[in-house]
């Protein structure tokens, strides 16, 4: 039986409460960019202390973030700080800075196994006073892909509080030598393995970045692929990518109408106990009702978010 349109085109992670359609990286070494992002309609801001910051600028980048959060909290956007990797000279200071800023989450790069999440939780216990930040984990190594189940199992530990996986396609391609072009055909099996594992554990998963922000057609093609693969959102490197990402990860009018029709049909008294109904010549089951309800819940969250965001 063919599934209704919306079921195959809009990802649904069970624990979704906050939309993460557009997740914009901002280098913490750039105070002007930090201020500019306050006025952008991205769902999430990832302030980067890692790859986007030169070694000589790390300390200044931390100071920039602490000053920006102290001057005016980022109350509208979900905020995440990407720290440097475990074992690096910058990690402890980065984690303390993230705690001082009271960011919503910490994005940990170079995660390889579940043990890294446990090490992170131990570090939080030693270095952070007060509530532990939620953890986002980068999936950017061959080891991480191989151990994705181990990572997700460790993330269920209450000390870890894993909320999201973030794919780092650039690093995966660099480490493995796999060609990232041709619609990512050689990367897709690995990407889908990460998506499948994340869905199994009820954890959100975000796609990697599109590097050529001047190629709008290429970006539109890849973000549509992200939606169809089941990602919950896409990481971005340029403000021009925010609006098309938001649009792609927002259910279409047709999908919304389909979902509402299914919910309304099952609400009729004659269908109260039905497992399967005929809806305009199409067989629709209660699993489709569940998916329709989840889509409308997601839509409500998106509409609430859109009312809060600038622009």
FENLIN-V181004 format. One record per residue. N is the residue number from 0. RES is the residue in one letter. SS is DSSP state (helix for helix, strand for strand, loop for the rest). PSI is psi in degrees with one decimal (NA if undefined). NEAR is the number of other ideal C-beta (glycine too) atoms within 10 Angstrom. Layout:
n->N res->RES ss->SS psi->PSI near->NEAR
n->N res->RES ss->SS psi->PSI near->NEAR
//
This chain:
n->0 res->X ss->loop psi->124.1 near->9
n->1 res->X ss->loop psi->139.9 near->8
n->2 res->X ss->loop psi->150.1 near->13
n->3 res->X ss->loop psi->155.2 near->21
n->4 res->X ss->helix psi->-46.5 near->15
n->5 res->X ss->helix psi->-27.5 near->22
n->6 res->X ss->helix psi->-37.1 near->19
n->7 res->X ss->helix psi->-6.4 near->13
n->8 res->X ss->helix psi->-6.8 near->17
n->9 res->X ss->loop psi->114.5 near->24
n->10 res->X ss->loop psi->144.8 near->20
n->11 res->X ss->loop psi->105.3 near->17
n->12 res->X ss->loop psi->134.6 near->22
n->13 res->X ss->loop psi->-33.4 near->10
n->14 res->X ss->loop psi->17.7 near->10
n->15 res->X ss->loop psi->122.6 near->16
n->16 res->X ss->loop psi->-24.1 near->8
n->17 res->X ss->loop psi->125.5 near->15
n->18 res->X ss->loop psi->140.3 near->23
n->19 res->X ss->loop psi->50.0 near->26
n->20 res->X ss->loop psi->-44.6 near->27
n->21 res->X ss->strand psi->117.4 near->28
n->22 res->X ss->strand psi->101.4 near->26
n->23 res->X ss->strand psi->124.0 near->25
n->24 res->X ss->strand psi->135.2 near->24
n->25 res->X ss->strand psi->123.5 near->23
n->26 res->X ss->strand psi->125.7 near->20
n->27 res->X ss->loop psi->-9.9 near->28
n->28 res->X ss->loop psi->-4.4 near->21
n->29 res->X ss->loop psi->93.2 near->18
n->30 res->X ss->helix psi->-34.8 near->16
n->31 res->X ss->helix psi->-42.3 near->7
n->32 res->X ss->helix psi->-36.4 near->17
n->33 res->X ss->helix psi->-41.6 near->21
n->34 res->X ss->helix psi->-38.9 near->14
n->35 res->X ss->helix psi->-36.3 near->12
n->36 res->X ss->helix psi->-19.1 near->23
n->37 res->X ss->helix psi->-27.8 near->14
n->38 res->X ss->helix psi->13.6 near->11
n->39 res->X ss->loop psi->145.3 near->19
n->40 res->X ss->loop psi->32.9 near->19
n->41 res->X ss->loop psi->148.0 near->27
n->42 res->X ss->loop psi->-38.9 near->25
n->43 res->X ss->strand psi->141.3 near->24
n->44 res->X ss->strand psi->126.9 near->24
n->45 res->X ss->strand psi->106.7 near->27
n->46 res->X ss->strand psi->120.1 near->33
n->47 res->X ss->strand psi->120.9 near->24
n->48 res->X ss->loop psi->-0.8 near->29
n->49 res->X ss->loop psi->-103.7 near->25
n->50 res->X ss->loop psi->-33.7 near->14
n->51 res->X ss->loop psi->-0.7 near->19
n->52 res->X ss->loop psi->125.4 near->23
n->53 res->X ss->loop psi->149.2 near->10
n->54 res->X ss->helix psi->-39.3 near->9
n->55 res->X ss->helix psi->-14.3 near->8
n->56 res->X ss->helix psi->1.8 near->16
n->57 res->X ss->helix psi->-49.6 near->21
n->58 res->X ss->helix psi->-43.4 near->13
n->59 res->X ss->helix psi->-37.6 near->14
n->60 res->X ss->helix psi->-40.8 near->25
n->61 res->X ss->helix psi->-43.3 near->25
n->62 res->X ss->helix psi->-39.0 near->13
n->63 res->X ss->helix psi->-45.3 near->23
n->64 res->X ss->helix psi->-45.4 near->26
n->65 res->X ss->helix psi->-41.9 near->16
n->66 res->X ss->helix psi->-41.8 near->12
n->67 res->X ss->helix psi->-42.8 near->19
n->68 res->X ss->helix psi->-35.6 near->20
n->69 res->X ss->helix psi->-37.0 near->11
n->70 res->X ss->helix psi->-40.4 near->8
n->71 res->X ss->loop psi->107.6 near->9
n->72 res->X ss->loop psi->147.9 near->11
n->73 res->X ss->loop psi->71.3 near->18
n->74 res->X ss->loop psi->-22.1 near->8
n->75 res->X ss->loop psi->-42.9 near->16
n->76 res->X ss->loop psi->153.9 near->20
n->77 res->X ss->strand psi->132.3 near->21
n->78 res->X ss->strand psi->136.0 near->21
n->79 res->X ss->strand psi->139.2 near->26
n->80 res->X ss->strand psi->120.2 near->27
n->81 res->X ss->strand psi->115.5 near->26
n->82 res->X ss->strand psi->172.0 near->25
n->83 res->X ss->loop psi->162.8 near->23
n->84 res->X ss->loop psi->156.3 near->17
n->85 res->X ss->loop psi->138.1 near->18
n->86 res->X ss->loop psi->-8.0 near->9
n->87 res->X ss->loop psi->157.4 near->14
n->88 res->X ss->loop psi->-20.6 near->9
n->89 res->X ss->loop psi->-12.6 near->19
n->90 res->X ss->helix psi->-50.7 near->19
n->91 res->X ss->helix psi->-46.3 near->14
n->92 res->X ss->helix psi->-37.5 near->16
n->93 res->X ss->helix psi->-44.7 near->25
n->94 res->X ss->helix psi->-40.6 near->24
n->95 res->X ss->helix psi->-39.8 near->16
n->96 res->X ss->helix psi->-42.7 near->26
n->97 res->X ss->helix psi->-39.4 near->29
n->98 res->X ss->helix psi->-39.1 near->19
n->99 res->X ss->helix psi->-40.7 near->14
n->100 res->X ss->helix psi->-20.7 near->21
n->101 res->X ss->loop psi->44.2 near->14
n->102 res->X ss->loop psi->157.0 near->22
n->103 res->X ss->loop psi->-29.8 near->19
n->104 res->X ss->strand psi->163.0 near->21
n->105 res->X ss->strand psi->131.2 near->23
n->106 res->X ss->strand psi->117.1 near->27
n->107 res->X ss->strand psi->118.0 near->26
n->108 res->X ss->loop psi->169.4 near->23
n->109 res->X ss->loop psi->36.0 near->19
n->110 res->X ss->loop psi->131.8 near->32
n->111 res->X ss->loop psi->-41.2 near->19
n->112 res->X ss->loop psi->174.5 near->17
n->113 res->X ss->helix psi->-26.8 near->22
n->114 res->X ss->helix psi->-30.3 near->14
n->115 res->X ss->helix psi->-36.5 near->23
n->116 res->X ss->helix psi->-37.7 near->26
n->117 res->X ss->helix psi->-38.2 near->15
n->118 res->X ss->helix psi->-40.8 near->16
n->119 res->X ss->helix psi->-45.9 near->24
n->120 res->X ss->helix psi->-38.7 near->19
n->121 res->X ss->helix psi->-41.5 near->12
n->122 res->X ss->helix psi->-40.8 near->15
n->123 res->X ss->helix psi->-43.0 near->20
n->124 res->X ss->helix psi->-31.5 near->10
n->125 res->X ss->helix psi->-33.1 near->8
n->126 res->X ss->helix psi->-17.3 near->15
n->127 res->X ss->loop psi->124.5 near->16
n->128 res->X ss->loop psi->137.6 near->6
n->129 res->X ss->loop psi->-165.6 near->7
n->130 res->X ss->loop psi->139.9 near->10
n->131 res->X ss->loop psi->139.0 near->16
n->132 res->X ss->loop psi->151.2 near->22
n->133 res->X ss->strand psi->156.4 near->17
n->134 res->X ss->strand psi->131.8 near->22
n->135 res->X ss->strand psi->141.8 near->27
n->136 res->X ss->strand psi->129.8 near->28
n->137 res->X ss->strand psi->134.4 near->22
n->138 res->X ss->strand psi->91.9 near->28
n->139 res->X ss->loop psi->12.8 near->24
n->140 res->X ss->loop psi->157.5 near->20
n->141 res->X ss->helix psi->-36.3 near->14
n->142 res->X ss->helix psi->-41.2 near->15
n->143 res->X ss->helix psi->-43.2 near->24
n->144 res->X ss->helix psi->-42.0 near->21
n->145 res->X ss->helix psi->-32.2 near->14
n->146 res->X ss->loop psi->26.6 near->20
n->147 res->X ss->helix psi->-38.8 near->26
n->148 res->X ss->helix psi->-40.1 near->13
n->149 res->X ss->helix psi->-41.6 near->17
n->150 res->X ss->helix psi->-44.4 near->29
n->151 res->X ss->helix psi->-35.2 near->22
n->152 res->X ss->helix psi->-44.3 near->15
n->153 res->X ss->helix psi->-33.5 near->23
n->154 res->X ss->helix psi->-15.6 near->23
n->155 res->X ss->loop psi->-12.9 near->14
n->156 res->X ss->loop psi->130.7 near->13
n->157 res->X ss->loop psi->-24.7 near->7
n->158 res->X ss->loop psi->-27.8 near->14
n->159 res->X ss->loop psi->-47.8 near->22
n->160 res->X ss->loop psi->54.0 near->17
n->161 res->X ss->strand psi->125.9 near->26
n->162 res->X ss->strand psi->-21.0 near->20
n->163 res->X ss->strand psi->145.3 near->24
n->164 res->X ss->strand psi->141.1 near->26
n->165 res->X ss->strand psi->119.3 near->28
n->166 res->X ss->strand psi->134.5 near->27
n->167 res->X ss->loop psi->84.6 near->21
n->168 res->X ss->helix psi->-33.8 near->22
n->169 res->X ss->helix psi->-44.9 near->14
n->170 res->X ss->helix psi->-36.3 near->19
n->171 res->X ss->helix psi->-45.7 near->22
n->172 res->X ss->helix psi->-39.8 near->18
n->173 res->X ss->helix psi->-45.4 near->13
n->174 res->X ss->helix psi->-38.4 near->14
n->175 res->X ss->helix psi->-20.3 near->15
n->176 res->X ss->loop psi->6.9 near->7
n->177 res->X ss->loop psi->135.4 near->15
n->178 res->X ss->loop psi->123.7 near->11
n->179 res->X ss->loop psi->-2.5 near->17
n->180 res->X ss->loop psi->-158.9 near->10
n->181 res->X ss->helix psi->49.8 near->8
n->182 res->X ss->helix psi->28.2 near->12
n->183 res->X ss->helix psi->30.2 near->20
n->184 res->X ss->loop psi->-30.3 near->11
n->185 res->X ss->loop psi->-19.9 near->15
n->186 res->X ss->loop psi->-23.8 near->20
n->187 res->X ss->helix psi->-43.6 near->12
n->188 res->X ss->helix psi->-40.5 near->9
n->189 res->X ss->helix psi->-42.2 near->20
n->190 res->X ss->helix psi->-42.5 near->23
n->191 res->X ss->helix psi->-31.2 near->12
n->192 res->X ss->helix psi->-36.2 near->15
n->193 res->X ss->helix psi->-45.1 near->23
n->194 res->X ss->helix psi->-47.0 near->22
n->195 res->X ss->helix psi->-45.0 near->13
n->196 res->X ss->helix psi->-42.7 near->20
n->197 res->X ss->helix psi->-42.7 near->26
n->198 res->X ss->helix psi->-37.3 near->17
n->199 res->X ss->helix psi->-34.2 near->11
n->200 res->X ss->helix psi->0.3 near->19
n->201 res->X ss->loop psi->31.6 near->12
n->202 res->X ss->loop psi->137.3 near->22
n->203 res->X ss->strand psi->153.4 near->22
n->204 res->X ss->strand psi->132.2 near->27
n->205 res->X ss->strand psi->140.5 near->26
n->206 res->X ss->strand psi->161.3 near->27
n->207 res->X ss->loop psi->-178.8 near->25
n->208 res->X ss->loop psi->157.3 near->22
n->209 res->X ss->loop psi->118.9 near->23
n->210 res->X ss->loop psi->-36.2 near->14
n->211 res->X ss->loop psi->84.9 near->10
n->212 res->X ss->loop psi->-9.2 near->15
n->213 res->X ss->loop psi->-12.7 near->9
n->214 res->X ss->loop psi->85.1 near->12
n->215 res->X ss->helix psi->-39.2 near->13
n->216 res->X ss->helix psi->-42.0 near->7
n->217 res->X ss->helix psi->-41.6 near->15
n->218 res->X ss->helix psi->-46.2 near->23
n->219 res->X ss->helix psi->-39.4 near->16
n->220 res->X ss->helix psi->-43.5 near->13
n->221 res->X ss->helix psi->-36.0 near->19
n->222 res->X ss->helix psi->-32.8 near->25
n->223 res->X ss->helix psi->-39.5 near->13
n->224 res->X ss->helix psi->-41.0 near->17
n->225 res->X ss->helix psi->-45.8 near->27
n->226 res->X ss->helix psi->-47.7 near->22
n->227 res->X ss->helix psi->-24.9 near->13
n->228 res->X ss->helix psi->-11.7 near->17
n->229 res->X ss->loop psi->8.6 near->20
n->230 res->X ss->loop psi->154.2 near->27
n->231 res->X ss->loop psi->-10.1 near->27
n->232 res->X ss->strand psi->-179.8 near->28
n->233 res->X ss->strand psi->137.3 near->29
n->234 res->X ss->strand psi->144.9 near->26
n->235 res->X ss->strand psi->155.9 near->28
n->236 res->X ss->loop psi->-3.2 near->17
n->237 res->X ss->loop psi->141.8 near->15
n->238 res->X ss->loop psi->-28.6 near->18
n->239 res->X ss->helix psi->-15.9 near->12
n->240 res->X ss->helix psi->-10.0 near->22
n->241 res->X ss->helix psi->-53.6 near->22
n->242 res->X ss->helix psi->-46.7 near->14
n->243 res->X ss->helix psi->-31.0 near->17
n->244 res->X ss->helix psi->-43.9 near->26
n->245 res->X ss->helix psi->-43.6 near->23
n->246 res->X ss->helix psi->-43.4 near->13
n->247 res->X ss->helix psi->-36.2 near->23
n->248 res->X ss->loop psi->7.6 near->23
n->249 res->X ss->loop psi->128.6 near->20
n->250 res->X ss->loop psi->140.1 near->20
n->251 res->X ss->loop psi->166.0 near->14
n->252 res->X ss->helix psi->-38.8 near->8
n->253 res->X ss->helix psi->-41.1 near->12
n->254 res->X ss->helix psi->-40.7 near->21
n->255 res->X ss->helix psi->-44.9 near->17
n->256 res->X ss->helix psi->-40.8 near->13
n->257 res->X ss->helix psi->-45.3 near->22
n->258 res->X ss->helix psi->-43.6 near->27
n->259 res->X ss->helix psi->-35.8 near->14
n->260 res->X ss->helix psi->-40.1 near->16
n->261 res->X ss->helix psi->-45.5 near->27
n->262 res->X ss->helix psi->-44.0 near->15
n->263 res->X ss->helix psi->-38.6 near->12
n->264 res->X ss->helix psi->-43.2 near->19
n->265 res->X ss->helix psi->-16.5 near->19
n->266 res->X ss->loop psi->-11.6 near->10
n->267 res->X ss->loop psi->143.5 near->10
n->268 res->X ss->helix psi->-37.4 near->6
n->269 res->X ss->helix psi->-13.4 near->8
n->270 res->X ss->helix psi->9.5 near->18
n->271 res->X ss->loop psi->-40.3 near->8
n->272 res->X ss->loop psi->5.6 near->6
n->273 res->X ss->loop psi->140.8 near->15
n->274 res->X ss->loop psi->-30.0 near->9
n->275 res->X ss->strand psi->138.5 near->13
n->276 res->X ss->strand psi->162.6 near->18
n->277 res->X ss->strand psi->115.9 near->11
n->278 res->X ss->strand psi->101.9 near->17
n->279 res->X ss->loop psi->43.2 near->7
n->280 res->X ss->loop psi->6.7 near->5
n->281 res->X ss->strand psi->134.6 near->14
n->282 res->X ss->strand psi->124.9 near->11
n->283 res->X ss->strand psi->129.2 near->23
n->284 res->X ss->strand psi->172.2 near->16
n->285 res->X ss->helix psi->-23.5 near->14
n->286 res->X ss->helix psi->-33.0 near->12
n->287 res->X ss->helix psi->-32.7 near->25
n->288 res->X ss->helix psi->-43.2 near->20
n->289 res->X ss->helix psi->-44.0 near->12
n->290 res->X ss->helix psi->-37.7 near->20
n->291 res->X ss->helix psi->-41.6 near->25
n->292 res->X ss->helix psi->-41.3 near->15
n->293 res->X ss->helix psi->-38.7 near->17
n->294 res->X ss->helix psi->-42.4 near->23
n->295 res->X ss->helix psi->-32.2 near->18
n->296 res->X ss->helix psi->-41.9 near->14
n->297 res->X ss->helix psi->-41.5 near->23
n->298 res->X ss->helix psi->-43.0 near->18
n->299 res->X ss->helix psi->-42.4 near->10
n->300 res->X ss->helix psi->-39.8 near->15
n->301 res->X ss->helix psi->-43.1 near->18
n->302 res->X ss->helix psi->-39.0 near->11
n->303 res->X ss->helix psi->-44.0 near->12
n->304 res->X ss->helix psi->-43.0 near->20
n->305 res->X ss->helix psi->-32.9 near->14
n->306 res->X ss->helix psi->-25.4 near->7
n->307 res->X ss->helix psi->-33.0 near->11
n->308 res->X ss->loop psi->151.3 near->18
n->309 res->X ss->loop psi->162.0 near->11
n->310 res->X ss->loop psi->NA near->10
//
